[in-house]
Amino acid sequence: MRKRSRQHVAFPVGTALAVLAAAGAFAVAGPALSGWAATAPDFGPNVRIFDPATPAAQINAYLQSISAEPEFSTSRHAVYFKPGVYGSAAGQNDPATATDIVNSEVGYYTAIAGLGSSPTSVKINGALHSEPRQNADGSSDGLTNFYRSLANLSINPVQRPVGADAARAKPEGVAPAHTMRWATSQASSLRRVDIQGNLDLNGAYGATLFGTTMADSRISGTVNSGGDAGPGQAQYYVRDSQIGAWSGGSANLVFSGVKGAPATDFTGRGITTLATTPTSRPAPFLTVNGDAYAVFVPKARTNTSGANWATDSTAGTSIAISRFHIAKPGTDTAATINTALASGKNLILTPGVYRLDGPIKVARADTVIMGMGYATLAPTGGRAAIEVGDVKGVVVSSLLVDAGPGTDVLVKVGTGNAVNIGDDTNPTTLSDLFIRIGGAQAGSTKTALQVNQSKVILDDNWLWRADHGTGVGWSSNTSDTGLVVNGTDVTALGLFVEHHQKNQVVWNGERGRTIFYQSEFPYDPPNQAAWMDGAKEGYASYRVAPGVTTHTATGTAVYTLFIDSTSAGAPAHAWTSIEAPPLASVRFTSLTTAVIAFGGGIRHIVGDSGAAVESTQPNQVVPGFTASARLASYPH
C-alpha cells in the first residue's frame, strides 16, 4: 500500500512560519518548597536522567542511539537534564572547530527537558536538533517529523551534523554559528525553551514542513521559518514568548502575546499578531532540587504576553512526587491506574504503550495526568482512553492516544449532563494531547475528542485520522469528527485537526474561541458521492452550530489533497472550509484555504462567501500551493 503522507507528494510549499523577536523581563522566582518530595522515584527503563558530571560523549551516544526510531515505533523515550552546565562553549563561533558539545538529532517519540525551576537552570552548549529528510529528487521535507519535543532548558547553539548525515555531500545538520535547527511538523512543541542565539525552523537548503507550536520561550536571535523565497514552514503558532527577530512568511503564522513578533501582514506574508493571549494555562513539568522531585502545575493566566518562568506560589503549585502514582507500561492496567486515582493520587505515565481494557477515569477535581516521552494510551474493546467526570481543574498533558476498533469517543471531558461546570481561574486543560486513528494500528472512532465542560483550554492538540501506515483506508480507519465542543467558553490555542470523514470540528457551545487552526480534508474520499453532507459537496472543516450566537476564530488554514478521487478521474470538492451562523458576533479573521496538490478544490471560505480555490485555476496567493485564497475577516 502506498504511503499517503504529504511527504510523498511533489509540492515545494514555499511557505513558512514565524516565531518571535525582542525584549522583555522574565520572572523567575523559586519553587514553592512545601510541595517537594524527599526521595528520588523509579521512572523505569525508558527514562534517562543526566547530571552535569556526565561526559558530553556519553550523552551524545545515548541520544544518537534513540534518534532513529521509525514513525510508528512502539518505543518511547524521556530524557532529562538536572540543573547545571553541559558541554563546552569552545568553538561556538565556528561549529566546525567545536569539541565536547552536546550535539544530537532528536528522533520520534523523544521528549527532552530540563529539571530546573527555570529554563536557565540547565544550560546546553551544543544543539538538540531535528533535521528534514533528503528526497531522491533533491528536495527536503520534514512533513512527518512528528512526536518530539524540547522543554525547560537553555541552549547556547553550537550545531554540527551527526551520524550518517555528516557523511553526506550536503548534510542537513550544518548550521551557521549560534544557530540551532528545529525542522518539525505537528506534535513537536517547544515549551519554556531559551535559545541564546538563532533558531532555524526550516531546512539548511529549504524544506517543506507543516508546523507546530512554541510557548513560554525566549529566542535572543532570529527565528527563520523560510517560505518567502522557497520552501519552509506552512504554518506555526507562537504564544507568550519573546524573540529577537523573525524571518519568513507562510500560509498561516499566528503570534499571540509574543514580544518582538512581526506586525500583522496577513495579505502579504500570512502573519497575524495579537498583542496578548486572552487565556492560557502552561503545561505542567517535572523539577528536581537535589534528589527531591516534584511536578510544577502552573495556574491559568489571562491577557498575557512574553515568557513567564516563575515557579513561586503566585505562578502555580509544586506537587510532591509522592502524590503521584507512577505508572509503567506492561505493569499497570486501567484497574491499577483507576484505583490510584480513586485514592487521591495524581498520575504520571512513564514512556511506553499502555494497552487498556477500560478508560482512565478522573472523578476528582484538580487531578493532574502527565505523560513522559509520548506515553501512549491504546484502548481495546471499543473503550475510551480517558473519561473526565464533571469536576473542575483537571490537567491532562503530554499524551498520545492510539484508537482501537469501534470507539465512540476516545477522550471525553465531562459527562454531558453538566456542560456549564468549569472555572476560568482553574480551567480543565488539555496540553500536548495528540490523538491518532490508524497509522500505528487498526482503529476507528466516531469522535476523537469531546468537550462537555465549560472554560476548558485546549493547548496544542493534534487530532489526526492517519493518511498512511497500518489500517489506513476510507472504510478502515473510520472517524466522523475530530473535535466536538458542547461546553461554553472553551478556548483552543493551537488546534490541528485532519482527515476525519465528516466535519473536522463541530462547535456547539457558546462563546467558543480558537487562536490558530490547521486542518486538511480527508485525502481519500473515493468519489464525490461518498463524501456528501446532504446535498452539499463534502463537509465544512470547522462547523459552528446554527444555534450559536457568539464565537471567534483567528488564523485558520484549511487544505485539500484529494488523492483517491483524483486518481479515479473525478476529483472531489468541498463546498466550504468553514460553516457558521451569519451573525456579527460570530467572527473569523485571517482565513486561508489552499489546494496542496492533485485535483478538486474548495468552493468558498466561509459559508457561501470567499473566493474558491480550484486545481484547474492555479494561482500563487500563497507560494508553493496549486491554488490558494485568503479572506481577512468574516463578516466583513
C-alpha positions, 0 to 999 in steps of 0.5 A: 500500500502506498504511503499517503503522507504529504511527504510523498507528494511533489509540492515545494510549499514555499511557505513558512512560519514565524516565531518571535523577536525582542525584549522583555523581563522574565520572572523567575522566582523559586519553587514553592518548597512545601510541595517537594518530595524527599526521595528520588522515584523509579521512572523505569527503563525508558527514562534517562536522567543526566547530571552535569558530571556526565561526559558530553560523549556519553550523552551524545551516544545515548541520544544518537542511539534513540534518534532513529526510531521509525514513525510508528515505533512502539518505543518511547523515550524521556530524557532529562537534564538536572540543573547545571552546565553541559558541554563546552562553549569552545568553538561556538563561533565556528561549529566546525572547530567545536569539541565536547558539545552536546550535539544530537538529532532528536528522533520520534517519540523523544521528549527532552527537558530540563529539571530546573525551576527555570529554563536557565537552570540547565544550560546546553552548549551544543544543539538538540536538533531535528533535521528534514529528510533528503528526497531522491529528487533533491528536495527536503521535507520534514512533513512527518517529523512528528512526536518530539519535543524540547522543554525547560532548558537553555541552549547556547547553539553550537550545531554540527551534523551527526551520524550518517548525515555528516557523511553526506555531500550536503548534510542537513545538520550544518548550521551557521554559528549560534544557530540551532535547527528545529525542522518539525511538523505537528506534535513537536512543541517547544515549551519554556525553551531559551535559545541564546542565539538563532533558531532555524525552523526550516531546512539548511537548503529549504524544506517543506514542513507543516508546523507546530507550536512554541510557548513560554520561550525566549529566542535572543536571535532570529527565528527563520521559518523560510517560505518567502523565497522557497520552501519552509514552514506552512504554518506555526503558532507562537504564544507568550514568548519573546524573540529577537527577530523573525524571518519568513512568511507562510500560509498561516503564522499566528503570534499571540502575546509574543514580544518582538513578533512581526506586525500583522501582514496577513495579505502579504506574508500570512502573519497575524499578531495579537498583542496578548493571549486572552487565556492560557494555562502552561503545561505542567513539568517535572523539577528536581532540587537535589534528589527531591522531585516534584511536578510544577502545575502552573495556574491559568493566566489571562491577557498575557504576553512574553515568557513567564518562568516563575515557579513561586506560589503566585505562578502555580503549585509544586506537587510532591512526587509522592502524590503521584502514582507512577505508572509503567507500561506492561505493569499497570492496567486501567484497574491499577491506574483507576484505583490510584486515582480513586485514592487521591493520587495524581498520575504520571505515565512513564514512556511506553504503550499502555494497552487498556481494557477500560478508560482512565477515569478522573472523578476528582477535581484538580487531578493532574495526568502527565505523560513522559516521552509520548506515553501512549494510551491504546484502548481495546474493546471499543473503550475510551482512553480517558473519561473526565467526570464533571469536576473542575481543574483537571490537567491532562498533558503530554499524551498520545492516544492510539484508537482501537476498533469501534470507539465512540469517543476516545477522550471525553471531558465531562459527562454531558449532563453538566456542560456549564461546570468549569472555572476560568481561574482553574480551567480543565486543560488539555496540553500536548494531547495528540490523538491518532486513528490508524497509522500505528494500528487498526482503529476507528472512532466516531469522535476523537475528542469531546468537550462537555465542560465549560472554560476548558483550554485546549493547548496544542492538540493534534487530532489526526485520522492517519493518511498512511501506515497500518489500517489506513483506508476510507472504510478502515480507519473510520472517524466522523469528527475530530473535535466536538465542543458542547461546553461554553467558553472553551478556548483552543490555542493551537488546534490541528485537526485532519482527515476525519470523514465528516466535519473536522470540528463541530462547535456547539457551545457558546462563546467558543474561541480558537487562536490558530487552526490547521486542518486538511480534508480527508485525502481519500474520499473515493468519489464525490458521492461518498463524501456528501453532507446532504446535498452539499459537496463534502463537509465544512472543516470547522462547523459552528452550530446554527444555534450559536450566537457568539464565537471567534476564530483567528488564523485558520488554514484549511487544505485539500489533497484529494488523492483517491478521487483524483486518481479515479478521474473525478476529483472531489470538492468541498463546498466550504472550509468553514460553516457558521451562523451569519451573525456579527458576533460570530467572527473569523479573521485571517482565513486561508484555504489552499489546494496542496496538490492533485485535483478538486478544490474548495468552493468558498471560505466561509459559508457561501462567501470567499473566493474558491480555490480550484486545481484547474485555476492555479494561482500563487496567493500563497507560494508553493500551493496549486491554488490558494485564497485568503479572506481577512475577516468574516463578516466583513 
